[in-house]
Amino acid sequence: MIQWQKSSFSGGAAGNECVELAHRDGTLLLRESDEPDRILPLSPVGLVALLRRIRAERP
C-alpha cells in the first residue's frame, strides 16, 4: 500500500485542495486529493524542475 503524505502548503481544513506525495520503487508519486486515481510519477530531478517552474510563474 502506498503511504501518501499531505503537503504542508495544501489548503482546506476538510482535506480539500490537498497535494500529496509518496515514494515507491525509486519514483516519486504526486497526486491531488480531488482526483486520487490520477497519479503523476516523477523522478527527483523532475519534481525539482516542476517546483522551479511553478515558483517562476507565481505572481
FENBELWO-V351246 format. One record per backbone hydrogen bond with DSSP energy under -0.5 kcal/mol. CO is the residue of the C=O (numbers start at 1). NH is the residue of the N-H. Records with the same first field share a line. If there is no record, write none. Layout:
# FENBELWO-V351246
CO->NH / NH
This chain:
# FENBELWO-V351246
2->4
5->21
7->10
12->15
17->11
18->33
19->7
20->31
21->5
22->29
24->27
27->24
28->42
29->22
30->40
31->20
32->35
33->36
35->38
37->39
38->32
39->41
40->30
42->28
43->47
44->48
45->49
46->50
47->51
48->52
49->53
50->54
51->55
52->56
53->57
54->58
55->58
